[in-house]
Amino acid sequence: MSRIAFEREIFEAELLDPYHGFAPTRTKVEARRDPLTGHSARILPAGSFPPPARHDLERLAAETRETCPFCAERIEEETPRLPPAVSRDGRIRAGEAVLFPNLVPYAKWSSVSVYSPERHLLSLPDLTPSLAADNLLAQRAFGRAVLAFDPTSQWISVNANHLPPAGSSIFHPHLQGSANPLPTTMQRLLAAVPPADVRAYVAAERDDGTRLLASSGGIDWVASFAPLGPAEICAFAAGVGSPHDLEDALVEELARGISAVLGVYDRLGFQSFNLALYGVPAAQTLLLRIVARAYFGAAERSDAMWSERLQWEAATDLAPEHVAELARPAFARRG
């Protein structure tokens, strides 16, 4: 018998509504618990938050391009190089992608990989499967090179802060790689889950079907039952324990799915996202998480509040089942 349980509880909040003559009003709030890591999330009524604020990306690109260190005319002189023991050329290239060390190390080994030095602006619909695949391949090569030199740094992840709402300090679109002797909090939580439970969870999502987006090429895509952020979508890759273990076919499948997810975010009004790809080396478990990010309203309120930052509990008005319904056609159209 499976130990996987989709735990949820609905509460009713009562107040006297000033917009309706202070008449008693009841509102439902749903609390959910993630079947794997145990983290919780709150699903609020649809429309609880204003639509994401839209930014003039062309204007922001023009304002930042002239001094951008990742653009083609400056990248060779203004970005660091990898040690010769890791890369003879000092940088790793795959298609248009270029990878180099991060000047601000978040790990023992930190990297930045731009999708292309020629592409200072990439709106979500413009981040094609080809661009995503090249960048993932550059990060895969980085992980392999680091492990060949430093086998202790086995906890590898690939991450993204796409544009300022997601926490990016440099406008030019890029990924960030990390290789560490110790796991991050989320890697540690995932490592505590028996691999059989991960397989059982994926099987349960397939059977339920309400959050399943697609199962193809060895990857299952689901809208997260207890999302870590707005419109979170996860992918589970079978038989892989780390980004550096990905075969070409899985990289291409991930890239197609990432591009499809970003198209969904664009249609929801988002322009920004966070991404994390990580696994459990000894357990052959690999997980990709993507969340939409935004500022809200004229004051550009952050989408991360006390609940996310201090209680580790996301609050969103985008129900996962609704996100899945919107996303399935995008996955059906993947080329």
Backbone as numpy.savetxt, mean C-alpha at the origin, in Angstrom:
# Nx Ny Nz CAx CAy CAz Cx Cy Cz
-11.61 -28.05 11.32 -12.44 -26.85 11.32 -11.57 -25.60 11.32
-11.87 -24.63 10.45 -11.07 -23.43 10.33 -11.20 -22.56 11.58
-10.06 -21.96 11.98 -10.06 -21.04 13.10 -10.32 -19.61 12.65
-10.55 -19.41 11.37 -10.75 -18.07 10.83 -12.16 -17.59 11.18
-12.22 -16.41 11.78 -13.51 -15.83 12.15 -13.54 -14.37 11.73
-14.62 -13.98 11.06 -14.82 -12.60 10.66 -15.69 -11.93 11.73
-15.02 -11.38 12.74 -15.71 -10.83 13.90 -16.12 -9.38 13.64
-17.40 -9.10 13.91 -17.90 -7.74 13.77 -19.01 -7.51 14.78
-19.14 -6.27 15.19 -20.21 -5.92 16.11 -20.71 -4.53 15.74
-22.02 -4.38 15.73 -22.63 -3.10 15.36 -23.18 -2.42 16.61
-22.82 -1.15 16.76 -23.30 -0.35 17.88 -24.18 0.78 17.34
-25.06 1.25 18.16 -25.89 2.39 17.81 -25.54 3.57 18.69
-25.22 4.68 18.06 -24.97 5.92 18.79 -26.21 6.80 18.69
-26.63 7.38 19.81 -27.84 8.22 19.81 -27.46 9.66 20.17
-28.01 10.60 19.45 -27.80 12.01 19.73 -29.03 12.81 19.35
-29.09 14.06 19.81 -30.16 14.98 19.43 -29.62 15.87 18.33
-30.14 15.70 17.11 -29.56 16.28 15.90 -29.98 17.75 15.73
-29.00 18.70 15.75 -29.36 20.11 15.59 -29.88 20.45 14.20
-29.56 19.60 13.21 -30.02 19.85 11.84 -31.45 19.36 11.61
-32.01 18.68 12.60 -33.39 18.19 12.50 -34.17 18.54 13.77
-34.01 19.81 14.19 -34.76 20.29 15.35 -34.44 19.56 16.64
-33.23 19.07 16.76 -32.77 18.32 17.93 -33.62 17.08 18.20
-34.11 16.51 17.11 -34.85 15.25 17.24 -33.86 14.11 17.52
-34.27 13.10 18.27 -33.38 11.95 18.52 -32.99 11.26 17.21
-31.72 10.99 17.05 -31.20 10.35 15.84 -30.28 9.20 16.25
-30.39 8.09 15.55 -29.53 6.93 15.80 -28.62 6.70 14.61
-27.35 6.43 14.89 -26.37 6.17 13.84 -25.62 4.89 14.18
-25.39 4.07 13.17 -24.71 2.79 13.39 -23.21 2.91 13.15
-22.45 2.27 14.00 -21.01 2.16 13.86 -20.65 0.68 13.97
-19.83 0.21 13.04 -19.46 -1.21 13.04 -18.00 -1.38 13.41
-17.72 -2.20 14.38 -16.35 -2.54 14.78 -16.01 -3.91 14.21
-14.83 -3.99 13.59 -14.38 -5.26 12.99 -13.00 -5.62 13.51
-12.74 -6.91 13.56 -11.44 -7.42 14.01 -10.83 -8.25 12.89
-9.59 -7.93 12.53 -8.92 -8.64 11.45 -8.68 -10.10 11.82
-9.04 -11.04 10.94 -8.90 -12.47 11.28 -7.46 -12.93 11.43
-6.49 -12.20 10.89 -5.10 -12.65 10.95 -4.31 -11.97 12.05
-4.23 -10.64 12.03 -3.38 -9.94 12.98 -4.11 -9.53 14.24
-5.45 -9.51 14.20 -6.22 -9.11 15.37 -6.44 -7.63 15.51
-5.87 -6.81 14.61 -6.12 -5.36 14.71 -7.59 -5.08 14.38
-8.08 -3.96 14.87 -9.49 -3.63 14.69 -9.65 -2.38 13.85
-10.87 -2.19 13.33 -11.19 -1.04 12.50 -12.65 -0.66 12.74
-12.97 0.59 12.46 -14.34 1.09 12.60 -14.88 1.46 11.22
-16.03 0.92 10.88 -16.69 1.25 9.62 -17.83 2.22 9.95
-17.69 3.45 9.48 -18.67 4.49 9.75 -19.71 4.55 8.64
-20.84 5.21 8.88 -21.85 5.33 7.82 -21.28 6.03 6.59
-21.70 5.61 5.41 -21.26 6.24 4.17 -21.55 7.73 4.21
-20.57 8.53 3.75 -20.75 9.98 3.74 -20.37 10.66 5.03
-19.79 9.93 5.99 -19.38 10.54 7.25 -18.27 11.56 7.05
-17.41 11.33 6.06 -16.32 12.24 5.77 -16.60 12.98 4.46
-16.08 14.20 4.30 -16.24 14.89 3.01 -15.42 14.19 1.93
-15.68 14.49 0.67 -14.89 13.89 -0.41 -13.42 14.30 -0.29
-12.50 13.51 -0.82 -11.09 13.89 -0.80 -10.87 15.23 -1.51
-10.00 16.06 -0.93 -9.65 17.33 -1.58 -8.82 17.04 -2.82
-9.14 17.71 -3.92 -8.40 17.54 -5.18 -7.34 18.63 -5.28
-6.15 18.24 -5.72 -5.05 19.18 -5.87 -4.70 19.35 -7.34
-4.18 20.51 -7.65 -3.70 20.80 -9.01 -2.31 20.19 -9.14
-2.25 18.93 -9.57 -0.97 18.23 -9.62 -0.03 18.84 -10.65
-0.56 19.35 -11.74 0.28 19.99 -12.75 0.99 21.21 -12.14
0.27 22.00 -11.34 0.88 23.16 -10.70 1.94 22.72 -9.70
1.64 21.73 -8.88 2.62 21.25 -7.91 3.85 20.68 -8.60
3.64 20.00 -9.71 4.78 19.46 -10.47 5.66 20.58 -11.00
5.03 21.63 -11.53 5.80 22.75 -12.06 6.60 23.45 -10.96
6.00 23.55 -9.77 6.67 24.23 -8.66 7.85 23.45 -8.11
7.83 22.14 -8.23 8.86 21.30 -7.61 9.88 20.74 -8.61
9.59 20.79 -9.89 10.45 20.13 -10.88 11.84 20.75 -10.95
11.95 22.08 -10.83 13.22 22.76 -11.07 14.32 22.36 -10.10
13.95 21.96 -8.89 14.97 21.59 -7.90 14.90 20.11 -7.50
14.14 19.32 -8.24 13.93 17.92 -7.87 15.20 17.10 -8.08
15.71 16.42 -7.04 16.92 15.61 -7.21 16.69 14.30 -7.96
15.44 13.93 -8.18 15.14 12.67 -8.85 14.91 12.84 -10.36
14.88 14.07 -10.84 14.68 14.30 -12.27 15.95 14.00 -13.04
15.79 13.74 -14.33 16.88 13.21 -15.15 18.13 14.09 -15.14
17.95 15.41 -15.12 19.11 16.29 -15.21 19.91 16.40 -13.91
19.37 15.85 -12.80 20.07 15.95 -11.52 20.30 14.62 -10.81
19.63 13.56 -11.23 19.66 12.31 -10.47 21.06 11.73 -10.33
21.89 11.84 -11.36 23.23 11.24 -11.29 24.15 11.97 -10.32
23.94 13.27 -10.15 24.82 14.07 -9.31 24.28 14.30 -7.90
22.97 14.23 -7.72 22.39 14.63 -6.43 21.81 13.48 -5.62
21.94 12.26 -6.11 21.49 11.11 -5.32 22.69 10.24 -4.95
22.65 9.58 -3.80 23.79 8.76 -3.36 23.93 7.48 -4.19
25.01 6.79 -3.96 25.28 5.53 -4.64 25.40 4.39 -3.63
25.07 3.21 -4.07 25.22 2.01 -3.24 26.69 1.64 -3.10
27.08 1.01 -1.99 28.46 0.54 -1.84 28.80 -0.47 -2.94
30.05 -0.50 -3.39 30.45 -1.45 -4.45 30.15 -2.90 -4.12
30.16 -3.26 -2.83 29.88 -4.65 -2.45 28.43 -5.03 -2.75
27.56 -4.05 -2.85 26.15 -4.31 -3.14 25.85 -4.10 -4.62
26.43 -3.06 -5.20 26.21 -2.77 -6.62 27.47 -2.17 -7.22
28.01 -2.83 -8.22 29.24 -2.36 -8.85 29.05 -0.98 -9.47
27.84 -0.73 -9.99 27.57 0.55 -10.66 27.08 1.63 -9.70
26.77 1.24 -8.47 26.30 2.23 -7.51 24.80 2.47 -7.54
24.16 2.05 -8.61 22.71 2.17 -8.75 22.19 0.92 -9.45
20.91 0.67 -9.28 20.27 -0.48 -9.92 19.21 0.05 -10.88
19.19 -0.49 -12.09 18.25 -0.02 -13.12 17.43 -1.21 -13.64
16.17 -0.91 -13.89 15.26 -1.90 -14.49 14.26 -1.14 -15.34
14.37 -1.29 -16.66 13.52 -0.49 -17.53 13.78 0.98 -17.29
12.74 1.75 -17.01 12.90 3.18 -16.72 13.28 3.44 -15.26
13.12 2.44 -14.39 13.33 2.65 -12.96 14.82 2.75 -12.62
15.12 3.62 -11.65 16.49 3.80 -11.15 16.43 3.74 -9.62
17.30 2.91 -9.03 17.33 2.72 -7.57 18.67 3.16 -7.00
18.63 3.78 -5.82 19.83 4.26 -5.12 19.54 4.27 -3.63
20.54 4.47 -2.77 20.28 4.48 -1.33 19.43 5.68 -0.91
18.72 5.52 0.19 17.95 6.61 0.75 18.87 7.45 1.64
18.90 8.77 1.41 19.72 9.64 2.24 19.26 9.64 3.70
18.00 9.33 3.90 17.45 9.22 5.27 17.20 7.74 5.53
18.10 7.05 6.19 17.95 5.59 6.37 16.87 5.25 7.38
15.87 4.50 6.93 14.83 4.00 7.81 15.13 2.57 8.26
16.20 2.01 7.77 16.56 0.63 8.07 18.07 0.49 7.92
18.59 -0.70 8.23 20.02 -0.92 8.00 20.35 -0.72 6.53
19.43 -1.16 5.67 19.58 -0.95 4.23 18.31 -0.29 3.72
18.43 0.93 3.22 17.27 1.68 2.73 17.52 2.13 1.30
16.50 2.01 0.48 16.65 2.42 -0.92 15.48 3.28 -1.36
15.71 4.03 -2.42 14.68 4.77 -3.14 14.77 4.35 -4.59
13.63 4.09 -5.20 13.64 3.76 -6.64 12.56 4.59 -7.33
12.99 5.46 -8.24 12.04 6.28 -9.00 11.49 5.45 -10.15
10.23 5.67 -10.47 9.63 4.96 -11.60 10.34 5.33 -12.90
10.72 6.60 -13.00 11.46 7.09 -14.16 11.97 8.48 -13.86
13.25 8.76 -14.11 13.74 10.13 -13.94 13.03 11.13 -14.85
12.44 10.64 -15.92 11.76 11.51 -16.88 10.32 11.84 -16.46
9.81 11.18 -15.43 8.39 11.32 -15.08 8.27 11.93 -13.68
8.30 13.27 -13.66 8.20 13.98 -12.38 6.77 13.93 -11.83
5.82 13.76 -12.69 4.42 13.66 -12.29 3.83 12.36 -12.81
3.24 11.60 -11.91 2.50 10.41 -12.29 1.18 10.43 -11.51
0.11 10.82 -12.19 -1.20 10.69 -11.55 -1.55 9.21 -11.47
-2.52 8.86 -10.67 -2.80 7.44 -10.45 -3.11 6.69 -11.75
-3.91 7.24 -12.67 -4.17 6.49 -13.90 -2.93 6.32 -14.78
-1.91 7.17 -14.57 -0.70 7.10 -15.40 0.32 6.10 -14.88
0.09 5.54 -13.71 1.04 4.58 -13.18 0.69 3.20 -13.76
1.27 2.93 -14.90 0.91 1.75 -15.70 1.52 0.47 -15.12
1.00 -0.68 -15.52 1.61 -1.94 -15.09 3.09 -2.04 -15.45
3.48 -1.50 -16.60 4.88 -1.56 -17.01 5.78 -0.77 -16.07
5.36 0.44 -15.71 6.15 1.25 -14.78 6.22 0.60 -13.41
5.10 0.08 -12.94 5.08 -0.57 -11.63 5.97 -1.81 -11.63
5.92 -2.60 -12.69 6.72 -3.82 -12.77 8.22 -3.51 -12.77
8.62 -2.51 -13.56 10.04 -2.15 -13.59 10.53 -1.74 -12.21
9.72 -0.96 -11.49 10.16 -0.51 -10.18 10.22 -1.67 -9.18
9.25 -2.57 -9.25 9.31 -3.76 -8.39 10.53 -4.62 -8.71
10.89 -4.72 -9.99 12.08 -5.49 -10.38 13.35 -4.85 -9.82
13.41 -3.51 -9.82 14.57 -2.83 -9.25 14.66 -3.12 -7.76
13.52 -3.11 -7.06 13.52 -3.41 -5.64 13.85 -4.88 -5.38
13.40 -5.76 -6.25 13.76 -7.18 -6.10 15.27 -7.35 -6.22
15.88 -6.67 -7.18 17.33 -6.76 -7.36 18.06 -6.19 -6.15
17.53 -5.12 -5.58 18.12 -4.54 -4.37 18.08 -5.55 -3.22
16.94 -6.18 -3.01 16.83 -7.17 -1.94 17.80 -8.32 -2.13
17.93 -8.79 -3.35 18.85 -9.91 -3.62 20.30 -9.49 -3.40
20.66 -8.28 -3.82 22.04 -7.80 -3.67 22.39 -7.61 -2.19
21.46 -7.07 -1.42 21.71 -6.87 0.01 21.89 -8.22 0.71
21.00 -9.16 0.43 21.09 -10.46 1.10 22.37 -11.22 0.72
22.83 -11.04 -0.50 24.08 -11.70 -0.91 25.26 -11.17 -0.09
25.18 -9.90 0.31 26.27 -9.28 1.07 26.03 -9.37 2.57
24.75 -9.28 2.99 24.40 -9.24 4.41 23.20 -10.16 4.65
23.43 -11.46 4.81 22.32 -12.41 4.96 21.47 -12.19 6.21
21.96 -11.42 7.18 21.18 -11.19 8.39 20.00 -10.23 8.15
20.08 -9.41 7.10 19.02 -8.43 6.83 17.93 -9.06 5.97
17.28 -10.07 6.55 16.33 -10.87 5.78 14.91 -10.31 5.78
14.63 -9.31 6.62 13.29 -8.74 6.67 13.20 -7.59 5.68
12.68 -7.93 4.51 12.68 -7.00 3.38 11.25 -6.52 3.11
11.14 -5.25 2.79 9.84 -4.71 2.39 10.02 -3.68 1.29
8.95 -3.50 0.51 8.88 -2.46 -0.52 7.69 -1.58 -0.16
7.92 -0.26 -0.15 6.91 0.65 0.38 6.75 1.87 -0.52
5.64 2.59 -0.33 5.41 3.79 -1.13 4.65 4.83 -0.33
5.11 6.09 -0.43 4.36 7.28 -0.04 4.16 8.08 -1.32
3.00 7.94 -1.94 2.80 8.58 -3.23 2.13 9.94 -3.04
2.92 11.00 -3.16 2.49 12.40 -3.05 2.29 12.81 -1.59
2.22 14.11 -1.32 2.22 14.61 0.06 1.15 14.05 0.99
-0.10 13.82 0.55 -1.07 13.26 1.51 -0.64 11.91 2.10
0.22 11.20 1.39 0.70 9.90 1.86 1.99 10.01 2.66
2.52 11.23 2.83 3.72 11.42 3.61 4.99 11.60 2.81
4.89 11.76 1.50 6.08 11.91 0.68 6.68 13.31 0.86
8.00 13.36 1.06 8.69 14.64 1.18 9.22 15.13 -0.17
9.26 14.24 -1.15 9.70 14.61 -2.50 8.57 14.25 -3.47
8.20 15.21 -4.29 7.03 15.07 -5.16 7.22 13.96 -6.19
8.43 13.82 -6.72 8.71 12.86 -7.80 8.34 11.44 -7.35
7.49 10.73 -8.06 6.99 9.42 -7.60 8.10 8.37 -7.49
8.03 7.60 -6.42 9.09 6.62 -6.15 8.60 5.57 -5.17
9.33 4.47 -5.09 9.17 3.45 -4.05 10.33 3.55 -3.08
10.16 2.93 -1.91 11.25 2.84 -0.94 11.41 1.39 -0.51
12.65 0.94 -0.49 12.95 -0.41 -0.05 13.60 -0.42 1.32
13.42 -1.52 2.03 13.97 -1.65 3.38 14.42 -3.09 3.59
15.62 -3.25 4.16 16.11 -4.58 4.53 16.73 -4.47 5.91
16.26 -5.30 6.83 16.62 -5.17 8.23 16.87 -6.52 8.88
17.72 -6.57 9.91 17.84 -7.81 10.68 16.62 -8.09 11.54
15.83 -7.06 11.85 14.66 -7.21 12.71 13.39 -6.85 11.92
12.27 -7.52 12.22 11.03 -7.22 11.50 10.40 -5.91 11.99
9.59 -5.31 11.14 8.76 -4.20 11.56 7.60 -4.75 12.41
6.81 -3.86 12.97 5.67 -4.31 13.78 4.73 -5.18 12.96
4.39 -4.74 11.74 3.45 -5.52 10.93 4.06 -6.82 10.44
5.35 -6.83 10.15 6.01 -8.09 9.79 5.99 -9.07 10.98
6.21 -8.53 12.17 6.19 -9.38 13.37 4.80 -9.96 13.61
3.76 -9.13 13.44 2.40 -9.62 13.62 2.06 -10.69 12.59
2.49 -10.47 11.35 2.23 -11.47 10.31 3.00 -12.76 10.58
4.23 -12.62 11.08 5.04 -13.81 11.37 4.43 -14.66 12.47
3.62 -14.04 13.34 2.99 -14.79 14.43 1.79 -15.60 13.96
1.37 -15.40 12.72 0.21 -16.12 12.18 0.70 -17.41 11.51
0.21 -18.57 11.92 0.61 -19.82 11.25 0.28 -19.75 9.76
1.18 -20.21 8.90 0.90 -20.19 7.46 -0.42 -20.87 7.08
-0.79 -21.90 7.82 -2.06 -22.57 7.53 -3.24 -21.63 7.75
-3.12 -20.72 8.72 -4.20 -19.76 8.96 -4.29 -18.73 7.82
-3.15 -18.35 7.28 -3.17 -17.43 6.13 -3.88 -18.09 4.95
-3.53 -19.36 4.70 -4.19 -20.07 3.60 -5.68 -20.22 3.87
-6.03 -20.49 5.13 -7.44 -20.64 5.48 -8.19 -19.32 5.31
-7.53 -18.22 5.65 -8.17 -16.90 5.49 -8.45 -16.63 4.01
-7.45 -16.86 3.16 -7.65 -16.63 1.73 -8.77 -17.52 1.20
-8.80 -18.78 1.63 -9.86 -19.70 1.20 -11.22 -19.21 1.67
-11.28 -18.67 2.90 -12.55 -18.17 3.43 -13.03 -16.96 2.64
-12.12 -16.09 2.25 -12.50 -14.93 1.43 -12.99 -15.38 0.05
-12.36 -16.40 -0.49 -12.83 -16.95 -1.78 -14.25 -17.49 -1.63
-14.48 -18.25 -0.57 -15.80 -18.86 -0.37 -16.86 -17.81 -0.12
-16.53 -16.80 0.67 -17.50 -15.75 0.99 -17.80 -14.89 -0.24
-16.75 -14.45 -0.91 -16.90 -13.76 -2.18 -17.24 -12.28 -2.11
-17.71 -11.77 -0.96 -18.18 -10.39 -0.93 -17.04 -9.37 -0.97
-15.83 -9.79 -0.59 -14.68 -8.88 -0.63 -13.62 -9.33 -1.62
-13.81 -10.46 -2.26 -12.84 -10.98 -3.23 -12.92 -10.19 -4.53
-11.75 -9.74 -5.01 -11.70 -9.00 -6.28 -11.30 -9.91 -7.43
-10.28 -10.73 -7.20 -9.79 -11.62 -8.26 -8.83 -12.63 -7.66
-8.73 -13.78 -8.30 -7.72 -14.80 -7.99 -7.11 -15.23 -9.31
-5.88 -14.81 -9.54 -5.24 -15.15 -10.81 -3.73 -15.05 -10.68
-3.04 -15.87 -11.46 -1.58 -15.81 -11.49 -0.92 -16.07 -10.16
-1.57 -16.86 -9.28 -0.98 -17.16 -7.98 -1.18 -16.08 -6.94
-2.06 -15.09 -7.23 -2.29 -13.98 -6.29 -3.79 -13.81 -6.08
-4.18 -13.66 -4.81 -5.57 -13.37 -4.45 -5.67 -11.93 -4.00
-6.63 -11.19 -4.56 -6.85 -9.78 -4.24 -8.16 -9.65 -3.48
-8.11 -8.99 -2.32 -9.31 -8.82 -1.50 -9.36 -7.40 -0.94
-10.57 -6.90 -0.75 -10.76 -5.69 0.04 -10.69 -6.08 1.50
-9.82 -5.43 2.26 -9.54 -5.83 3.63 -10.79 -5.79 4.49
-11.04 -6.87 5.23 -12.21 -6.95 6.11 -12.16 -5.88 7.19
-10.97 -5.66 7.77 -10.77 -4.62 8.79 -9.66 -3.70 8.28
-10.01 -2.73 7.46 -8.98 -1.95 6.75 -8.11 -1.11 7.66
-6.84 -0.97 7.26 -5.90 -0.10 7.96 -6.05 1.35 7.54
-6.79 1.60 6.46 -6.99 2.94 5.95 -8.06 2.92 4.89
-8.36 4.09 4.29 -9.44 4.17 3.31 -9.24 3.21 2.13
-10.27 2.44 1.85 -10.32 1.57 0.67 -9.12 0.63 0.59
-8.70 0.07 1.72 -7.55 -0.83 1.69 -7.84 -2.08 0.87
-6.87 -2.41 0.01 -6.93 -3.64 -0.78 -5.65 -4.41 -0.53
-5.79 -5.71 -0.32 -4.65 -6.59 -0.03 -4.48 -7.63 -1.12
-3.24 -8.07 -1.28 -2.94 -9.18 -2.19 -2.09 -10.20 -1.45
-2.42 -11.46 -1.62 -1.67 -12.56 -1.01 -1.05 -13.39 -2.12
0.27 -13.52 -2.08 0.99 -14.29 -3.10 1.35 -15.66 -2.53
1.01 -16.69 -3.26 1.24 -18.06 -2.79 2.70 -18.47 -2.98
3.25 -19.14 -1.97 4.56 -19.76 -2.09 5.73 -18.81 -2.13
5.57 -17.58 -1.63 6.65 -16.59 -1.63 6.77 -16.02 -0.22
8.01 -15.86 0.26 8.20 -15.36 1.61 8.79 -13.97 1.71
9.22 -13.40 0.56 9.88 -12.10 0.60 9.83 -11.48 -0.79
9.82 -10.14 -0.89 9.82 -9.51 -2.23 10.97 -9.94 -3.11
12.11 -10.28 -2.51 13.25 -10.65 -3.35 13.07 -12.04 -3.97
12.08 -12.82 -3.48 11.83 -14.16 -4.01 10.86 -14.16 -5.21
10.29 -13.02 -5.53 9.27 -12.98 -6.57 9.83 -13.36 -7.94
9.13 -14.27 -8.61 9.45 -14.58 -10.00 8.86 -13.51 -10.90
9.35 -13.45 -12.14 8.91 -12.41 -13.08 7.40 -12.40 -13.26
6.80 -13.59 -13.35 5.35 -13.66 -13.60 4.56 -13.07 -12.43
5.03 -13.29 -11.20 4.35 -12.73 -10.05 4.54 -11.21 -9.98
5.72 -10.73 -10.36 5.95 -9.29 -10.41 4.97 -8.65 -11.39
4.81 -9.25 -12.54 3.90 -8.69 -13.55 2.46 -8.73 -13.07
2.07 -9.81 -12.38 0.71 -9.91 -11.86 0.47 -8.86 -10.77
1.43 -8.68 -9.88 1.31 -7.64 -8.86 1.20 -6.27 -9.50
2.01 -6.02 -10.51 2.00 -4.71 -11.17 0.66 -4.43 -11.83
0.09 -5.44 -12.47 -1.23 -5.24 -13.09 -2.29 -4.94 -12.03
-2.21 -5.66 -10.91 -3.18 -5.43 -9.85 -3.01 -4.07 -9.20
-1.78 -3.65 -8.95 -1.53 -2.33 -8.38 -2.10 -1.24 -9.27
-1.85 -1.34 -10.56 -2.37 -0.36 -11.50 -3.90 -0.34 -11.49
-4.51 -1.51 -11.40 -5.98 -1.59 -11.34 -6.51 -0.93 -10.07
-5.86 -1.18 -8.93 -6.28 -0.58 -7.66 -6.20 0.94 -7.75
-5.11 1.45 -8.32 -4.95 2.90 -8.40 -6.00 3.54 -9.30
-6.42 2.81 -10.32 -7.52 3.30 -11.14 -8.81 3.41 -10.35
-9.05 2.46 -9.45 -10.23 2.51 -8.58 -10.14 3.71 -7.65
-8.97 3.92 -7.05 -8.79 5.07 -6.16 -9.06 6.38 -6.90
-8.58 6.46 -8.12 -8.82 7.67 -8.91 -10.31 7.90 -9.10
-11.06 6.85 -9.38 -12.50 7.01 -9.59 -13.21 7.37 -8.28
-12.63 7.01 -7.14 -13.19 7.39 -5.85 -12.82 8.82 -5.45
-11.97 9.46 -6.26 -11.59 10.84 -5.99 -10.26 11.01 -5.29
-9.53 9.91 -5.07 -8.23 9.99 -4.40 -7.12 10.25 -5.43
-6.04 10.88 -4.97 -4.87 11.14 -5.81 -3.59 10.55 -5.22
-3.69 9.94 -4.05 -2.50 9.55 -3.31 -2.72 8.18 -2.67
-1.61 7.49 -2.36 -1.74 6.17 -1.73 -0.47 5.81 -0.98
-0.61 4.89 -0.04 0.52 4.20 0.60 0.48 2.74 0.18
1.64 2.15 0.11 1.78 0.73 -0.28 2.84 0.09 0.59
2.63 -1.17 0.94 3.65 -1.95 1.65 3.57 -3.40 1.17
4.71 -3.92 0.76 4.83 -5.31 0.31 5.87 -5.98 1.20
5.46 -7.00 1.94 6.37 -7.64 2.88 5.92 -9.07 3.14
6.81 -9.86 3.73 6.47 -11.25 3.97 7.12 -11.80 5.22
7.06 -13.11 5.32 7.68 -13.85 6.42 8.63 -14.86 5.77
9.93 -14.60 5.81 10.88 -15.40 5.03 10.76 -16.91 5.21
10.58 -17.37 6.44 10.57 -18.81 6.69 9.21 -19.44 6.46
8.19 -18.63 6.23 6.82 -19.17 6.19 6.18 -19.11 4.82
6.89 -18.59 3.83 6.34 -18.49 2.48 5.00 -17.73 2.48
4.99 -16.61 3.17 3.81 -15.75 3.24 4.19 -14.36 2.76
3.52 -13.86 1.73 3.81 -12.53 1.20 2.50 -11.76 1.08
2.52 -10.53 1.60 1.31 -9.71 1.66 1.59 -8.33 1.09
0.69 -7.86 0.25 0.72 -6.49 -0.25 -0.49 -5.75 0.31
-0.25 -4.58 0.89 -1.34 -3.72 1.37 -1.27 -2.39 0.63
-2.42 -1.90 0.18 -2.51 -0.58 -0.44 -3.68 0.16 0.20
-3.44 1.41 0.59 -4.53 2.24 1.12 -4.53 3.58 0.38
-5.71 4.11 0.14 -5.84 5.45 -0.42 -5.54 6.47 0.66
-4.99 7.61 0.26 -4.70 8.70 1.19 -5.22 10.01 0.63
-5.58 10.92 1.55 -6.15 12.19 1.10 -6.13 13.20 2.22
-6.20 14.47 1.83 -6.62 15.53 2.73 -8.12 15.70 2.52
-8.81 16.21 3.55 -10.24 16.41 3.44 -10.61 17.86 3.72
-11.50 18.41 2.88 -12.07 19.73 3.12 -11.12 20.86 2.77
-11.65 22.09 2.88 -10.87 23.27 2.52 -9.65 23.44 3.41
-9.74 23.00 4.66 -8.61 23.10 5.59 -7.59 21.98 5.38
-7.88 21.06 4.47 -7.00 19.93 4.15 -6.66 19.12 5.41
-7.72 18.68 6.07 -7.55 17.83 7.25 -6.92 16.50 6.87
-6.00 16.03 7.69 -5.39 14.72 7.45 -6.42 13.62 7.62
-6.23 12.51 6.89 -7.13 11.36 7.06 -6.69 10.47 8.22
-5.57 10.80 8.87 -5.11 10.04 10.04 -5.37 10.87 11.30
-6.15 10.30 12.21 -6.55 11.02 13.43 -5.99 10.29 14.65
-6.50 10.64 15.85 -6.08 9.94 17.06 -6.36 8.46 16.97
-7.45 8.10 16.30 -7.80 6.68 16.23 -6.74 5.88 15.49
-6.22 6.44 14.39 -5.18 5.73 13.63 -3.82 5.80 14.30
-3.44 7.00 14.74 -2.08 7.20 15.21 -1.85 6.66 16.63
-2.86 6.78 17.51 -2.65 6.45 18.92 -3.42 5.22 19.40
-4.52 4.90 18.71 -5.28 3.71 19.08 -5.08 2.56 18.08
-4.32 2.82 17.00 -4.04 1.80 15.98 -5.34 1.21 15.42
-6.30 2.08 15.19 -7.60 1.62 14.70 -8.11 2.59 13.65
-8.17 2.15 12.41 -8.63 3.02 11.33 -10.14 3.22 11.42
-10.57 4.42 11.05 -11.99 4.74 10.93 -12.24 5.19 9.50
-13.13 4.52 8.81 -13.39 4.83 7.41 -14.87 4.73 7.11
-15.33 5.55 6.17 -16.73 5.47 5.74 -16.89 4.73 4.42
-15.80 4.06 4.00 -15.84 3.23 2.79 -15.88 1.76 3.21
-17.05 1.16 3.18 -17.19 -0.23 3.58 -16.42 -1.14 2.62
-15.67 -2.11 3.14 -14.89 -2.99 2.26 -15.72 -3.68 1.19
-16.94 -4.07 1.52 -17.78 -4.75 0.54 -18.15 -3.82 -0.62
-18.33 -2.54 -0.31 -18.61 -1.54 -1.35 -17.36 -1.32 -2.21
-16.19 -1.24 -1.56 -14.93 -1.09 -2.31 -14.74 -2.26 -3.26
-15.02 -3.47 -2.78 -14.87 -4.66 -3.62 -15.80 -4.60 -4.83
-17.02 -4.15 -4.60 -17.98 -4.05 -5.70 -17.49 -3.08 -6.78
-16.89 -1.98 -6.35 -16.36 -1.00 -7.29 -15.12 -1.52 -8.01
-14.31 -2.32 -7.32 -13.02 -2.72 -7.85 -13.06 -3.92 -8.77
-14.05 -4.80 -8.62 -14.07 -6.02 -9.44 -14.02 -5.75 -10.94
-14.79 -4.80 -11.46 -14.70 -4.54 -12.92 -13.31 -4.13 -13.37
-12.58 -3.39 -12.53 -11.24 -2.98 -12.89 -10.31 -4.18 -13.02
-10.48 -5.16 -12.14 -9.65 -6.36 -12.22 -10.07 -7.24 -13.40
-11.33 -7.22 -13.74 -11.79 -7.98 -14.90 -11.23 -7.42 -16.20
-10.94 -6.10 -16.21 -10.45 -5.44 -17.43 -8.94 -5.46 -17.54
-8.23 -6.00 -16.56 -6.78 -5.96 -16.60 -6.23 -6.59 -17.86
-5.23 -5.91 -18.43 -4.57 -6.43 -19.63 -3.27 -7.13 -19.31
